[in-house]
Amino acid sequence: MRLDTGTPITRFFSSLVTILAIVAFGFVAWKAFDIWRSDPAVEGIQEILQPQK
């Protein structure tokens, strides 16, 4: 079985799509973490656990 490497333009767009997918995943993960951190329930749990330290 032979793998076709494709044209330089095809490889460029493939790399571009891969990079954009990684950036999009990172952005969504960052926003999800930010929303989770600002959740009032999480803040309440942190306040409860804070005096125990």
Secondary structure, 3 states (H helix, E strand, C coil): CCCCCCCHHHHHHHHHHHHHHHHHHHHHHHHHHHHHHCCHHHHHHHHHHHHHC
